[in-house]
């Protein structure tokens, strides 16, 4: 396991993920920066997620020697070096050249989980090989059972044993930043993009040396005699809402552990567990799907109460510092994921940003535990007591 102290050179440039975001915004083309930073509709959910997390105060306890504080945390049968992982980000490999591979490799080095998206730029086989046993697979169902089943077989063959099914995209949301900047997938290079690319030479140099980013997992299902982009667009547009009946079928097909992502209702959480899922990810999709949705952290306690100790409860949406992870655990979360923070770090620093992001999170979580008077994440009752005090 690597030391969790960030490298001094990178720490001076990006001591926080807010610093990484500011630097990355200057290096990533505007149409992609807007894709990563934006949300849906009026984007009120973005600030709601942050306000809710920042409003949570924890009461520390002192008089404990925390020199040996260790944030290692078990989840789904494996112990990771800290209770944080990389959330799935669609088309993440377009945000910086080879970003998905860089983050998967760093996840293996730091013993943290990386969730690969169905709509990743790199195919699942390449990401899983880079992640060396630390990759989970996030599934968007499409309206073609043969493709869904083949994706599951490919994930299993790649050595992946945790499947994350996202349910909170019953219809596509309206993302105004993408509309203003002509952002679409499959990506179509337009004159307006050339100007933004000219202002982002590092990104452009790394990207134009490779094929334009596309949906790597779907290339296998295309007819080479027909237009590639039109076929990809058809597959993407036929995304199938994850109904309870569909989830029941996935549970029968998937031999590994199953998580349902996008749960905000306690009743839905109970039904997920009743249908055989090992856990749920409490998430509002980073405020990218339904702008009126509550902050994930606000509904977390009700969902924890609903499933009790019968299942794993994970939180994402709005996480951007180690203290947020401790806040979530104080409200009952077993583990957390962040998406934007990791990709901002790679956009800011290139491939070294992947290691830097994981070092920041690990060190901040360890510091938060130590300041709270805790030696580890094992004593969940002591962590919850920080909030109750």
C-alpha positions as CSV (number, residue, x, y, z in Angstrom):
1,X,0.0,0.0,0.0
2,X,1.3,3.5,-0.9
3,X,1.9,6.1,1.7
4,X,-1.1,8.4,1.8
5,X,0.7,11.7,2.1
6,X,0.2,13.8,-1.1
7,X,3.4,14.7,-3.0
8,X,4.6,18.2,-1.9
9,X,4.8,19.5,-5.5
10,X,1.2,18.6,-6.3
11,X,0.0,19.6,-2.9
12,X,1.2,23.2,-3.4
13,X,-0.7,23.4,-6.7
14,X,-3.8,21.5,-5.6
15,X,-4.2,21.1,-1.8
16,X,-8.0,20.7,-2.2
17,X,-10.3,19.5,-4.9
18,X,-11.6,23.0,-5.3
19,X,-8.1,24.0,-6.4
20,X,-8.0,21.0,-8.8
21,X,-11.3,22.1,-10.3
22,X,-10.0,25.7,-10.9
23,X,-6.9,24.4,-12.6
24,X,-8.7,21.8,-14.6
25,X,-11.2,24.3,-15.9
26,X,-8.3,26.1,-17.6
27,X,-7.0,22.9,-19.2
28,X,-10.1,21.1,-20.4
29,X,-12.1,22.4,-23.4
30,X,-15.1,24.4,-22.4
31,X,-17.7,21.9,-23.8
32,X,-16.2,19.1,-21.6
33,X,-15.7,21.3,-18.6
34,X,-19.4,22.1,-18.7
35,X,-20.3,18.5,-19.1
36,X,-18.4,17.5,-15.9
37,X,-19.4,20.5,-13.8
38,X,-22.9,20.9,-14.9
39,X,-26.2,19.4,-13.7
40,X,-29.8,19.4,-15.0
41,X,-32.4,22.2,-15.4
42,X,-31.6,25.2,-13.1
43,X,-28.8,23.2,-11.3
44,X,-30.2,23.9,-7.9
45,X,-29.4,20.3,-6.8
46,X,-25.7,21.0,-7.1
47,X,-25.7,23.6,-4.3
48,X,-28.3,21.6,-2.4
49,X,-25.9,18.6,-2.1
50,X,-23.1,20.8,-0.9
51,X,-25.2,22.8,1.6
52,X,-26.6,19.7,3.1
53,X,-23.2,18.2,3.7
54,X,-21.6,21.4,5.0
55,X,-24.5,21.8,7.5
56,X,-23.6,18.6,9.3
57,X,-21.5,19.3,12.4
58,X,-19.6,16.6,14.3
59,X,-18.5,16.8,17.9
60,X,-14.9,15.5,18.4
61,X,-13.6,13.8,21.5
62,X,-10.1,14.2,22.8
63,X,-7.7,12.4,25.1
64,X,-7.1,9.5,22.7
65,X,-3.7,8.7,21.2
66,X,-4.5,8.6,17.4
67,X,-1.0,8.1,16.1
68,X,-1.9,4.8,14.6
69,X,-5.2,5.9,13.1
70,X,-6.1,3.7,10.1
71,X,-9.0,4.4,7.7
72,X,-9.1,0.9,6.2
73,X,-12.7,-0.1,5.7
74,X,-14.4,-3.4,4.7
75,X,-17.2,-3.4,2.2
76,X,-18.8,-6.3,0.2
77,X,-16.3,-8.8,1.5
78,X,-13.1,-6.8,0.8
79,X,-11.2,-4.3,2.9
80,X,-10.1,-1.1,1.1
81,X,-7.6,1.4,2.4
82,X,-10.2,4.0,3.0
83,X,-14.0,4.3,2.7
84,X,-13.9,6.2,-0.7
85,X,-14.0,5.1,-4.3
86,X,-14.3,6.5,-7.8
87,X,-17.9,6.8,-8.9
88,X,-18.9,6.0,-12.5
89,X,-18.6,9.0,-14.8
90,X,-20.0,8.5,-18.3
91,X,-17.5,9.2,-21.1
92,X,-14.9,9.8,-18.4
93,X,-12.1,9.1,-20.8
94,X,-13.0,12.1,-22.9
95,X,-12.4,14.5,-20.0
96,X,-8.7,13.9,-20.1
97,X,-6.8,11.5,-22.4
98,X,-6.7,8.0,-20.8
99,X,-8.4,9.3,-17.6
100,X,-10.3,6.0,-17.0
101,X,-7.2,3.9,-17.3
102,X,-5.1,6.3,-15.1
103,X,-7.8,6.2,-12.3
104,X,-8.2,2.4,-12.5
105,X,-4.4,1.9,-12.2
106,X,-4.3,4.3,-9.3
107,X,-7.2,2.5,-7.6
108,X,-5.2,-0.7,-7.7
109,X,-2.1,1.0,-6.3
110,X,-4.1,2.6,-3.5
111,X,-6.5,-0.3,-2.8
112,X,-9.6,1.6,-3.6
113,X,-12.6,0.7,-5.8
114,X,-13.2,2.2,-9.3
115,X,-16.6,1.9,-10.9
116,X,-16.5,1.7,-14.7
117,X,-19.4,3.1,-16.5
118,X,-21.4,1.3,-19.3
119,X,-20.7,4.4,-21.4
120,X,-17.0,4.6,-20.7
121,X,-14.6,5.5,-23.5
122,X,-12.4,2.5,-22.8
123,X,-14.1,-1.0,-23.0
124,X,-14.6,-2.8,-19.7
125,X,-11.9,-5.3,-20.5
126,X,-9.2,-2.7,-20.7
127,X,-10.3,-0.9,-17.5
128,X,-10.6,-4.1,-15.5
129,X,-7.1,-5.1,-16.6
130,X,-5.7,-1.8,-15.5
131,X,-7.6,-1.9,-12.2
132,X,-6.2,-5.4,-11.2
133,X,-9.2,-6.6,-9.2
134,X,-10.4,-3.2,-8.0
135,X,-12.9,-2.4,-10.7
136,X,-16.7,-2.7,-10.3
137,X,-19.1,-2.4,-13.3
138,X,-22.0,0.1,-13.5
139,X,-24.7,-1.1,-15.9
140,X,-27.2,1.1,-17.8
141,X,-29.8,-1.3,-19.2
142,X,-30.5,-0.9,-22.9
143,X,-33.6,-2.1,-24.8
144,X,-31.8,-5.1,-26.1
145,X,-31.5,-8.1,-23.8
146,X,-28.7,-9.7,-25.8
147,X,-26.5,-6.6,-25.3
148,X,-27.4,-6.5,-21.6
149,X,-26.6,-10.2,-21.1
150,X,-23.4,-9.9,-23.1
151,X,-22.2,-7.0,-21.0
152,X,-22.7,-9.0,-17.9
153,X,-20.8,-11.9,-19.3
154,X,-17.9,-9.6,-20.4
155,X,-17.8,-8.1,-16.9
156,X,-17.6,-11.6,-15.3
157,X,-15.0,-12.7,-17.7
158,X,-12.9,-9.6,-16.9
159,X,-12.8,-10.7,-13.2
160,X,-15.4,-8.2,-11.9
161,X,-17.6,-9.4,-9.1
162,X,-19.5,-6.3,-8.1
163,X,-22.3,-5.0,-10.4
164,X,-23.9,-1.5,-9.9
165,X,-27.2,-1.0,-11.7
166,X,-28.2,2.6,-12.1
167,X,-31.9,3.1,-11.8
168,X,-32.3,6.9,-11.7
169,X,-32.3,7.6,-15.5
170,X,-35.9,6.6,-16.5
171,X,-35.7,9.5,-19.1
172,X,-32.9,11.7,-20.2
173,X,-32.6,15.0,-18.3
174,X,-32.3,18.5,-19.8
175,X,-28.7,19.6,-19.3
176,X,-28.5,23.2,-20.4
177,X,-24.8,23.6,-20.3
178,X,-24.4,20.8,-22.8
179,X,-27.1,22.4,-25.0
180,X,-25.3,25.8,-25.0
181,X,-22.0,24.2,-25.9
182,X,-23.2,21.7,-28.5
183,X,-22.1,18.8,-26.4
184,X,-23.5,15.4,-27.4
185,X,-22.6,11.7,-27.5
186,X,-21.6,10.1,-29.7
187,X,-19.3,13.2,-30.0
188,X,-19.6,15.2,-33.2
189,X,-16.8,17.6,-33.9
190,X,-18.3,21.0,-34.8
191,X,-16.6,24.3,-35.7
192,X,-17.4,25.7,-32.3
193,X,-15.5,22.9,-30.6
194,X,-12.3,23.7,-32.6
195,X,-12.0,27.1,-30.9
196,X,-12.3,25.6,-27.4
197,X,-9.8,22.8,-28.3
198,X,-7.3,25.4,-29.5
199,X,-7.5,27.0,-26.1
200,X,-6.7,23.7,-24.5
201,X,-3.5,22.5,-26.1
202,X,-2.5,19.9,-23.6
203,X,-5.9,18.1,-23.9
204,X,-6.0,18.5,-27.7
205,X,-2.5,17.1,-28.2
206,X,-3.2,14.0,-26.1
207,X,-6.6,13.5,-27.6
208,X,-5.9,14.0,-31.3
209,X,-3.1,11.5,-31.1
210,X,-5.9,8.9,-30.5
211,X,-9.2,8.2,-32.1
212,X,-12.0,10.6,-31.0
213,X,-13.6,9.4,-27.8
214,X,-16.5,7.1,-28.2
215,X,-18.5,4.5,-26.2
216,X,-16.0,1.7,-26.1
217,X,-18.3,-1.0,-24.6
218,X,-20.7,-0.8,-27.6
219,X,-18.3,-1.0,-30.5
220,X,-18.5,-4.8,-30.4
221,X,-22.2,-4.6,-31.3
222,X,-21.9,-2.5,-34.4
223,X,-22.1,-3.5,-38.1
224,X,-18.8,-2.4,-39.7
225,X,-20.6,-1.9,-43.0
226,X,-22.8,0.9,-41.5
227,X,-22.1,4.3,-40.1
228,X,-20.6,3.9,-36.6
229,X,-22.0,7.1,-35.0
230,X,-25.6,6.5,-36.1
231,X,-25.5,3.0,-34.7
232,X,-23.9,4.1,-31.4
233,X,-26.5,6.9,-31.1
234,X,-29.3,4.3,-31.6
235,X,-28.0,2.1,-28.9
236,X,-27.5,5.0,-26.5
237,X,-31.0,6.3,-27.1
238,X,-32.6,3.0,-26.5
239,X,-31.6,2.9,-22.9
240,X,-34.2,0.9,-21.0
241,X,-35.6,2.1,-17.7
242,X,-34.6,-0.2,-14.8
243,X,-37.9,-1.5,-13.7
244,X,-38.4,-3.9,-10.9
245,X,-39.0,-6.7,-13.4
246,X,-35.7,-5.8,-15.1
247,X,-33.8,-5.8,-11.9
248,X,-35.2,-9.2,-11.0
249,X,-33.9,-10.5,-14.2
250,X,-30.5,-9.0,-13.7
251,X,-30.3,-10.6,-10.2
252,X,-30.9,-14.0,-11.8
253,X,-28.2,-13.4,-14.4
254,X,-25.5,-11.8,-12.3
255,X,-23.5,-14.3,-10.2
256,X,-21.7,-11.7,-8.1
257,X,-22.6,-9.0,-5.7
258,X,-25.3,-6.5,-6.8
259,X,-25.8,-2.9,-5.8
260,X,-28.6,-0.6,-6.9
261,X,-27.6,3.0,-7.5
262,X,-29.8,6.1,-7.5
263,X,-32.0,5.2,-4.5
264,X,-33.5,8.1,-2.6
265,X,-36.6,6.4,-1.0
266,X,-36.7,4.1,1.9
267,X,-39.3,1.9,0.4
268,X,-37.3,1.5,-2.8
269,X,-34.3,0.6,-0.7
270,X,-36.2,-2.2,1.1
271,X,-37.5,-3.6,-2.2
272,X,-34.0,-3.6,-3.6
273,X,-32.9,-5.8,-0.7
274,X,-36.0,-8.0,-0.9
275,X,-35.1,-8.7,-4.6
276,X,-31.7,-9.9,-3.7
277,X,-29.4,-6.9,-3.9
278,X,-26.5,-6.8,-1.4
279,X,-26.9,-3.1,-1.0
280,X,-27.9,0.3,-2.4
281,X,-26.0,3.5,-3.4
282,X,-27.9,6.5,-2.1
283,X,-27.5,9.0,-4.9
284,X,-29.2,11.8,-6.8
285,X,-26.8,11.3,-9.7
286,X,-24.7,14.3,-8.7
287,X,-27.8,16.4,-9.3
288,X,-27.7,15.6,-13.0
289,X,-31.1,13.9,-13.4
290,X,-33.9,15.5,-11.3
291,X,-33.3,19.0,-10.0
292,X,-36.0,18.8,-7.4
293,X,-34.5,15.7,-5.8
294,X,-33.4,15.9,-2.1
295,X,-29.7,15.9,-1.3
296,X,-28.5,12.4,-0.9
297,X,-27.1,13.0,2.6
298,X,-30.6,14.2,3.7
299,X,-32.3,10.9,2.9
300,X,-29.5,8.7,4.0
301,X,-30.6,8.2,7.7
302,X,-34.1,7.0,6.6
303,X,-32.6,4.5,4.2
304,X,-30.2,3.2,6.8
305,X,-33.1,2.8,9.2
306,X,-35.1,1.0,6.5
307,X,-32.6,-1.7,5.6
308,X,-30.9,-1.9,9.0
309,X,-27.9,-4.3,9.1
310,X,-29.3,-6.4,6.2
311,X,-27.5,-4.6,3.5
312,X,-24.6,-2.3,2.6
313,X,-25.5,1.4,2.3
314,X,-23.2,3.6,0.2
315,X,-23.5,7.3,-0.4
316,X,-22.5,9.5,-3.4
317,X,-23.3,13.0,-4.8
318,X,-21.6,16.0,-3.4
319,X,-18.6,14.3,-1.8
320,X,-15.5,16.4,-2.3
321,X,-13.3,16.2,0.8
322,X,-12.4,13.6,3.5
323,X,-14.6,15.3,6.1
324,X,-17.7,14.7,3.9
325,X,-16.9,11.0,4.1
326,X,-16.8,11.1,7.9
327,X,-20.1,13.1,7.9
328,X,-21.7,10.4,5.8
329,X,-20.5,7.6,8.0
330,X,-21.8,9.5,11.1
331,X,-25.2,9.3,9.4
332,X,-24.9,5.6,8.8
333,X,-23.1,5.2,5.4
334,X,-20.8,2.2,5.1
335,X,-18.8,3.7,2.3
336,X,-18.7,6.7,-0.1
337,X,-18.0,7.4,-3.7
338,X,-17.0,10.6,-5.5
339,X,-16.9,11.3,-9.3
340,X,-16.2,14.9,-10.2
341,X,-13.4,15.3,-7.6
342,X,-11.3,12.5,-9.1
343,X,-11.7,13.7,-12.7
344,X,-11.0,17.3,-11.8
345,X,-7.7,16.1,-10.3
346,X,-6.8,14.2,-13.5
347,X,-7.8,17.2,-15.6
348,X,-5.6,19.5,-13.5
349,X,-2.5,17.3,-13.3
350,X,-2.8,14.7,-16.0
351,X,-2.1,11.1,-15.0
352,X,-0.4,12.0,-11.7
353,X,-3.7,13.6,-10.7
354,X,-5.2,10.1,-10.2
355,X,-2.7,9.3,-7.5
356,X,-2.9,12.8,-6.0
357,X,-6.7,12.6,-5.7
358,X,-6.5,9.3,-3.8
359,X,-3.7,10.5,-1.6
360,X,-5.8,13.6,-0.7
361,X,-8.9,11.6,0.1
362,X,-7.0,9.0,2.2
363,X,-5.0,11.6,4.1
364,X,-8.1,13.8,4.7
365,X,-10.1,10.9,5.9
366,X,-7.3,9.8,8.3
367,X,-7.0,13.3,9.6
368,X,-10.8,13.6,10.1
369,X,-10.8,10.4,12.1
370,X,-7.9,11.4,14.2
371,X,-9.3,14.9,14.9
372,X,-12.5,13.2,16.0
373,X,-10.6,11.0,18.4
374,X,-11.1,7.7,16.4
375,X,-8.5,5.1,15.6
376,X,-10.4,3.5,12.7
377,X,-13.7,3.2,10.9
378,X,-14.5,-0.1,12.8
379,X,-16.4,1.5,15.7
380,X,-19.5,2.6,13.8
381,X,-21.4,3.5,17.0
382,X,-18.6,5.9,18.0
383,X,-18.7,7.5,14.6
384,X,-22.5,7.9,14.8
385,X,-22.1,9.4,18.3
386,X,-20.1,12.3,16.7
387,X,-23.4,13.5,15.2
388,X,-25.5,12.8,18.2
389,X,-23.3,14.7,20.7
